[in-house]
Amino acid sequence: MLLVVALALEPTLWPATAAGAAALLGLALVSHAGGQGLLAFALGHVSAAFSSVVVFLEAIAAALFAWAIFAETPGPDQIAGGALILVGIWIARPRQGQEARAQVVALQDEKGRADDV
């Protein structure tokens, strides 16, 4: 569907210069493939619930890059939103004690089922 809209609204789809093609390739590899690859890697190492919360760090990183590169100063609303994101991540972080208790409970359940047989 997006291809149809792009063909209807734009005269060309491909970059006109080598610099434009390089920028497009950089966006594809770094932003999309790199970002999605790192997210997939993270899902294998932390819980899906924690990963879904950490994804909100993208907004904080974007604001920091905008401030550092383009001198766009975040307003009070953006600063408050970033603080809320960080607090949410801190609350949702995996805790070692909870993981250990869950493993003990799982082992006890397995042992209990083995004893029943």
ZAVEX-364366 format. One line per field, with one value per atom (N, C-alpha, C): residue number from 1; residue in three letters; atom name; x, y, z. Coordinates in steps of 0.2 Angstrom, whole numbers, m for minus. Each point is the difference from the previous one (the first is absolute). Layout:
% ZAVEX-364366
n: NUM / ...
res: Ala / ...
atom: CA / ...
xx: X / ...
yy: Y / ...
zz: Z / ...
% end
This chain:
% ZAVEX-364366
n: 1 / 1 / 1 / 2 / 2 / 2 / 3 / 3 / 3 / 4 / 4 / 4 / 5 / 5 / 5 / 6 / 6 / 6 / 7 / 7 / 7 / 8 / 8 / 8 / 9 / 9 / 9 / 10 / 10 / 10 / 11 / 11 / 11 / 12 / 12 / 12 / 13 / 13 / 13 / 14 / 14 / 14 / 15 / 15 / 15 / 16 / 16 / 16 / 17 / 17 / 17 / 18 / 18 / 18 / 19 / 19 / 19 / 20 / 20 / 20 / 21 / 21 / 21 / 22 / 22 / 22 / 23 / 23 / 23 / 24 / 24 / 24 / 25 / 25 / 25 / 26 / 26 / 26 / 27 / 27 / 27 / 28 / 28 / 28 / 29 / 29 / 29 / 30 / 30 / 30 / 31 / 31 / 31 / 32 / 32 / 32 / 33 / 33 / 33 / 34 / 34 / 34 / 35 / 35 / 35 / 36 / 36 / 36 / 37 / 37 / 37 / 38 / 38 / 38 / 39 / 39 / 39 / 40 / 40 / 40 / 41 / 41 / 41 / 42 / 42 / 42 / 43 / 43 / 43 / 44 / 44 / 44 / 45 / 45 / 45 / 46 / 46 / 46 / 47 / 47 / 47 / 48 / 48 / 48 / 49 / 49 / 49 / 50 / 50 / 50 / 51 / 51 / 51 / 52 / 52 / 52 / 53 / 53 / 53 / 54 / 54 / 54 / 55 / 55 / 55 / 56 / 56 / 56 / 57 / 57 / 57 / 58 / 58 / 58 / 59 / 59 / 59 / 60 / 60 / 60 / 61 / 61 / 61 / 62 / 62 / 62 / 63 / 63 / 63 / 64 / 64 / 64 / 65 / 65 / 65 / 66 / 66 / 66 / 67 / 67 / 67 / 68 / 68 / 68 / 69 / 69 / 69 / 70 / 70 / 70 / 71 / 71 / 71 / 72 / 72 / 72 / 73 / 73 / 73 / 74 / 74 / 74 / 75 / 75 / 75 / 76 / 76 / 76 / 77 / 77 / 77 / 78 / 78 / 78 / 79 / 79 / 79 / 80 / 80 / 80 / 81 / 81 / 81 / 82 / 82 / 82 / 83 / 83 / 83 / 84 / 84 / 84 / 85 / 85 / 85 / 86 / 86 / 86 / 87 / 87 / 87 / 88 / 88 / 88 / 89 / 89 / 89 / 90 / 90 / 90 / 91 / 91 / 91 / 92 / 92 / 92 / 93 / 93 / 93 / 94 / 94 / 94 / 95 / 95 / 95 / 96 / 96 / 96 / 97 / 97 / 97 / 98 / 98 / 98 / 99 / 99 / 99 / 100 / 100 / 100 / 101 / 101 / 101 / 102 / 102 / 102 / 103 / 103 / 103 / 104 / 104 / 104 / 105 / 105 / 105 / 106 / 106 / 106 / 107 / 107 / 107 / 108 / 108 / 108 / 109 / 109 / 109 / 110 / 110 / 110 / 111 / 111 / 111 / 112 / 112 / 112 / 113 / 113 / 113 / 114 / 114 / 114 / 115 / 115 / 115 / 116 / 116 / 116 / 117 / 117 / 117
res: Met / Met / Met / Leu / Leu / Leu / Leu / Leu / Leu / Val / Val / Val / Val / Val / Val / Ala / Ala / Ala / Leu / Leu / Leu / Ala / Ala / Ala / Leu / Leu / Leu / Glu / Glu / Glu / Pro / Pro / Pro / Thr / Thr / Thr / Leu / Leu / Leu / Trp / Trp / Trp / Pro / Pro / Pro / Ala / Ala / Ala / Thr / Thr / Thr / Ala / Ala / Ala / Ala / Ala / Ala / Gly / Gly / Gly / Ala / Ala / Ala / Ala / Ala / Ala / Ala / Ala / Ala / Leu / Leu / Leu / Leu / Leu / Leu / Gly / Gly / Gly / Leu / Leu / Leu / Ala / Ala / Ala / Leu / Leu / Leu / Val / Val / Val / Ser / Ser / Ser / His / His / His / Ala / Ala / Ala / Gly / Gly / Gly / Gly / Gly / Gly / Gln / Gln / Gln / Gly / Gly / Gly / Leu / Leu / Leu / Leu / Leu / Leu / Ala / Ala / Ala / Phe / Phe / Phe / Ala / Ala / Ala / Leu / Leu / Leu / Gly / Gly / Gly / His / His / His / Val / Val / Val / Ser / Ser / Ser / Ala / Ala / Ala / Ala / Ala / Ala / Phe / Phe / Phe / Ser / Ser / Ser / Ser / Ser / Ser / Val / Val / Val / Val / Val / Val / Val / Val / Val / Phe / Phe / Phe / Leu / Leu / Leu / Glu / Glu / Glu / Ala / Ala / Ala / Ile / Ile / Ile / Ala / Ala / Ala / Ala / Ala / Ala / Ala / Ala / Ala / Leu / Leu / Leu / Phe / Phe / Phe / Ala / Ala / Ala / Trp / Trp / Trp / Ala / Ala / Ala / Ile / Ile / Ile / Phe / Phe / Phe / Ala / Ala / Ala / Glu / Glu / Glu / Thr / Thr / Thr / Pro / Pro / Pro / Gly / Gly / Gly / Pro / Pro / Pro / Asp / Asp / Asp / Gln / Gln / Gln / Ile / Ile / Ile / Ala / Ala / Ala / Gly / Gly / Gly / Gly / Gly / Gly / Ala / Ala / Ala / Leu / Leu / Leu / Ile / Ile / Ile / Leu / Leu / Leu / Val / Val / Val / Gly / Gly / Gly / Ile / Ile / Ile / Trp / Trp / Trp / Ile / Ile / Ile / Ala / Ala / Ala / Arg / Arg / Arg / Pro / Pro / Pro / Arg / Arg / Arg / Gln / Gln / Gln / Gly / Gly / Gly / Gln / Gln / Gln / Glu / Glu / Glu / Ala / Ala / Ala / Arg / Arg / Arg / Ala / Ala / Ala / Gln / Gln / Gln / Val / Val / Val / Val / Val / Val / Ala / Ala / Ala / Leu / Leu / Leu / Gln / Gln / Gln / Asp / Asp / Asp / Glu / Glu / Glu / Lys / Lys / Lys / Gly / Gly / Gly / Arg / Arg / Arg / Ala / Ala / Ala / Asp / Asp / Asp / Asp / Asp / Asp / Val / Val / Val
atom: N / CA / C / N / CA / C / N / CA / C / N / CA / C / N / CA / C / N / CA / C / N / CA / C / N / CA / C / N / CA / C / N / CA / C / N / CA / C / N / CA / C / N / CA / C / N / CA / C / N / CA / C / N / CA / C / N / CA / C / N / CA / C / N / CA / C / N / CA / C / N / CA / C / N / CA / C / N / CA / C / N / CA / C / N / CA / C / N / CA / C / N / CA / C / N / CA / C / N / CA / C / N / CA / C / N / CA / C / N / CA / C / N / CA / C / N / CA / C / N / CA / C / N / CA / C / N / CA / C / N / CA / C / N / CA / C / N / CA / C / N / CA / C / N / CA / C / N / CA / C / N / CA / C / N / CA / C / N / CA / C / N / CA / C / N / CA / C / N / CA / C / N / CA / C / N / CA / C / N / CA / C / N / CA / C / N / CA / C / N / CA / C / N / CA / C / N / CA / C / N / CA / C / N / CA / C / N / CA / C / N / CA / C / N / CA / C / N / CA / C / N / CA / C / N / CA / C / N / CA / C / N / CA / C / N / CA / C / N / CA / C / N / CA / C / N / CA / C / N / CA / C / N / CA / C / N / CA / C / N / CA / C / N / CA / C / N / CA / C / N / CA / C / N / CA / C / N / CA / C / N / CA / C / N / CA / C / N / CA / C / N / CA / C / N / CA / C / N / CA / C / N / CA / C / N / CA / C / N / CA / C / N / CA / C / N / CA / C / N / CA / C / N / CA / C / N / CA / C / N / CA / C / N / CA / C / N / CA / C / N / CA / C / N / CA / C / N / CA / C / N / CA / C / N / CA / C / N / CA / C / N / CA / C / N / CA / C / N / CA / C / N / CA / C / N / CA / C / N / CA / C / N / CA / C / N / CA / C / N / CA / C / N / CA / C / N / CA / C / N / CA / C / N / CA / C / N / CA / C
xx: 4 / m4 / 4 / 6 / 4 / 3 / 2 / 3 / m5 / m6 / m5 / 0 / m1 / 0 / 6 / 6 / 7 / 0 / m2 / 0 / m5 / m6 / m5 / 3 / 3 / 2 / 7 / 5 / 7 / 2 / 3 / 2 / 6 / 4 / 5 / 0 / 3 / 0 / 8 / 4 / 7 / 4 / 5 / 4 / 4 / 0 / 3 / 8 / 3 / 7 / 3 / 6 / 4 / m1 / 1 / m1 / m7 / m5 / m7 / 0 / 3 / 0 / 3 / 6 / 4 / m4 / m3 / m5 / m5 / m3 / m6 / 3 / 6 / 3 / 2 / 2 / 2 / m6 / m5 / m7 / m2 / 0 / m2 / 4 / 7 / 4 / 0 / 1 / 1 / m6 / m5 / m6 / m4 / m1 / m5 / 3 / 4 / 3 / 4 / 4 / 4 / m5 / m5 / m5 / m4 / m3 / m4 / 4 / 7 / 4 / 2 / 1 / 2 / m6 / m6 / m6 / m2 / 1 / m1 / 6 / 6 / 5 / m2 / m3 / m1 / m6 / m5 / m5 / 2 / 6 / 2 / 4 / 1 / 4 / m4 / m5 / m4 / m8 / m4 / m7 / m3 / m5 / m4 / m3 / m2 / m3 / 5 / 6 / 5 / 2 / 1 / 2 / m5 / m7 / m5 / 1 / 2 / 0 / 7 / 5 / 7 / m1 / m4 / m1 / m1 / m4 / m1 / 6 / 6 / 6 / 2 / m3 / 1 / m2 / m6 / m2 / 5 / 3 / 5 / 6 / 2 / 6 / m1 / m6 / m1 / 0 / m3 / 1 / 7 / 4 / 7 / 4 / m1 / 3 / m2 / m7 / m2 / 3 / 1 / 3 / 7 / 4 / 7 / 2 / m4 / 1 / m3 / m6 / m4 / m1 / 2 / 0 / m8 / m4 / m7 / m1 / m1 / m1 / m6 / 0 / m6 / m4 / m7 / m4 / m2 / m3 / m2 / m4 / m4 / m5 / 5 / 5 / 4 / 4 / 3 / 4 / m4 / m6 / m5 / m1 / m1 / m2 / 6 / 6 / 6 / 1 / m1 / 0 / m5 / m6 / m5 / 2 / 3 / 3 / 5 / 5 / 5 / m2 / m5 / m3 / m4 / m3 / m4 / 5 / 5 / 5 / 3 / 2 / 3 / m5 / m7 / m5 / 0 / 0 / m1 / 6 / 6 / 6 / 0 / 3 / 0 / 4 / m2 / 3 / 3 / 6 / 3 / m4 / m2 / m4 / m6 / m4 / m6 / 1 / 6 / 1 / 2 / 4 / 2 / m5 / m5 / m6 / m4 / m1 / m4 / 3 / 7 / 3 / m1 / 1 / m1 / m7 / m5 / m7 / m1 / 3 / m1 / 3 / 6 / 3 / m4 / m3 / m4 / m6 / m3 / m6 / 2 / 6 / 2 / 1 / 3 / 1 / m6 / m5 / m7 / m3 / 0 / m3 / 4 / 6 / 4 / m2 / m1 / m2 / m7 / m4 / m7 / 0 / 5 / m1 / 2
yy: m6 / 6 / 6 / 0 / 6 / 1 / m5 / 0 / 4 / m2 / 3 / 8 / 2 / 7 / 3 / m3 / 3 / 1 / m4 / 0 / 6 / 0 / 6 / 7 / 0 / 7 / 2 / m4 / 2 / m2 / 4 / m2 / m5 / m1 / m5 / m3 / m6 / m3 / m1 / 0 / m1 / 7 / 0 / 6 / 2 / 6 / 3 / 0 / 0 / 1 / m6 / m1 / m5 / 1 / 7 / 1 / m1 / 1 / m2 / m8 / m3 / m8 / m2 / 3 / m2 / 2 / 5 / 2 / m5 / m2 / m5 / m7 / m2 / m6 / 0 / 6 / 1 / m1 / 4 / m1 / m7 / m4 / m6 / m5 / 1 / m5 / 2 / 6 / 2 / 1 / 4 / 1 / m6 / m3 / m5 / m7 / m2 / m7 / 0 / 5 / 0 / 0 / 5 / 0 / m6 / m3 / m6 / m6 / 0 / m5 / 0 / 6 / 0 / m1 / 2 / m2 / m7 / m4 / m7 / m3 / 2 / m3 / 1 / 6 / 2 / m5 / m1 / m4 / m7 / m3 / m6 / 0 / 6 / 1 / 3 / 3 / 3 / m2 / 1 / m1 / 4 / m2 / 4 / 6 / m1 / 6 / 5 / m2 / 5 / 4 / m4 / 2 / 5 / m1 / 5 / 6 / 0 / 7 / 3 / m4 / 3 / 4 / m3 / 3 / 8 / 2 / 7 / 4 / m3 / 4 / 3 / m2 / 3 / 7 / 2 / 7 / 4 / m3 / 4 / 1 / m5 / 0 / 5 / 0 / 5 / 7 / 1 / 7 / 2 / m4 / 1 / 2 / m4 / 1 / 7 / 1 / 7 / 6 / m1 / 5 / 1 / m6 / 0 / 2 / m2 / 1 / 7 / 1 / 5 / 6 / 0 / 5 / 1 / m5 / 0 / m1 / 5 / m1 / m3 / m6 / m3 / 5 / 0 / 4 / m4 / 3 / m3 / m7 / 1 / m6 / m6 / 1 / m5 / m3 / 5 / m3 / m4 / 2 / m4 / m6 / m1 / m6 / m5 / 3 / m4 / m3 / 4 / m2 / m6 / 1 / m5 / m7 / 1 / m6 / m4 / 4 / m3 / m3 / 3 / m3 / m6 / 0 / m6 / m6 / 2 / m6 / m2 / 4 / m2 / m4 / 2 / m5 / m6 / m1 / m6 / m4 / 2 / m3 / m7 / m5 / m7 / 0 / m3 / m1 / m7 / 0 / m7 / m4 / 3 / m4 / m4 / 4 / m2 / m6 / 1 / m6 / m6 / 1 / m6 / m4 / 4 / m3 / m3 / 3 / m4 / m6 / m1 / m6 / m5 / 2 / m5 / m3 / 5 / m2 / m5 / 1 / m4 / m7 / 0 / m6 / m4 / 3 / m3 / m3 / 3 / m2 / m7 / 1 / m6 / m6 / 1 / m5 / m3 / 4 / m2 / m4 / 2 / m5 / m6 / 0 / m7 / m4 / 3 / m4 / m3 / 3 / m2 / m6 / m1 / m6 / m6
zz: 0 / 0 / 0 / 4 / 0 / m7 / m3 / m7 / m5 / 1 / m5 / 2 / 6 / 2 / m2 / 1 / m2 / m8 / m3 / m8 / m2 / 4 / m2 / 2 / 5 / 2 / m2 / m1 / m2 / m7 / m3 / m7 / 0 / 5 / 0 / 7 / 0 / 7 / 2 / m5 / 2 / 0 / 4 / 1 / m6 / m2 / m6 / 0 / 6 / 1 / 4 / m1 / 4 / 7 / 2 / 7 / 3 / m4 / 2 / 1 / m5 / 1 / 6 / 1 / 6 / 7 / 0 / 6 / 0 / m5 / 0 / 3 / m3 / 2 / 8 / 2 / 7 / 4 / m2 / 4 / 1 / m6 / 0 / 5 / m1 / 4 / 7 / 2 / 7 / 3 / m2 / 3 / 1 / m6 / 0 / 2 / m4 / 1 / 6 / 2 / 6 / 6 / 0 / 5 / 1 / m5 / 1 / 2 / m3 / 2 / 8 / 2 / 7 / 5 / m3 / 4 / 0 / m5 / m1 / 5 / 0 / 4 / 8 / 1 / 7 / 3 / m5 / 2 / 2 / m2 / 2 / 6 / 3 / 6 / 6 / m1 / 5 / m2 / 5 / m1 / m5 / m3 / m5 / 4 / 6 / 3 / 1 / 3 / 1 / m7 / m5 / m7 / m2 / 1 / m3 / 4 / 6 / 4 / m2 / m1 / m2 / m7 / m4 / m7 / 1 / 5 / 1 / 1 / 1 / 0 / m6 / m6 / m6 / 0 / 3 / 1 / 3 / 6 / 3 / m4 / m3 / m5 / m5 / m3 / m5 / 2 / 6 / 3 / 2 / 2 / 2 / m7 / m5 / m6 / m3 / 0 / m2 / 4 / 6 / 4 / m2 / 0 / m2 / m7 / m5 / m7 / m2 / 1 / m3 / 5 / 6 / 6 / 1 / 0 / 2 / 7 / 4 / 7 / 2 / 4 / 2 / 5 / m1 / 5 / 6 / 4 / 7 / m1 / m5 / m2 / m2 / m4 / m3 / 6 / 4 / 6 / 4 / 2 / 4 / m3 / m6 / m4 / 1 / m2 / 1 / 7 / 5 / 7 / 1 / m2 / 1 / m4 / m6 / m3 / 4 / 3 / 4 / 6 / 3 / 6 / m2 / m5 / m2 / m2 / m3 / m1 / 6 / 5 / 6 / 4 / 0 / 3 / m3 / m7 / m3 / m1 / 3 / m1 / 3 / m3 / 3 / 6 / 5 / 6 / 1 / 3 / 1 / 4 / 6 / 5 / m3 / m4 / m3 / m5 / m4 / m4 / 3 / 6 / 3 / 4 / 3 / 3 / m5 / m6 / m6 / m2 / 0 / m2 / 6 / 6 / 6 / m1 / m1 / 0 / m6 / m6 / m5 / 1 / 3 / 2 / 5 / 5 / 5 / m3 / m5 / m4 / m4 / m3 / m4 / 5 / 6 / 5 / 2 / 2 / 2 / m5 / m6 / m5 / m1 / 1 / m1 / 6 / 6 / 6 / m1 / m4 / m1 / m4 / m4 / m5 / 3
% end
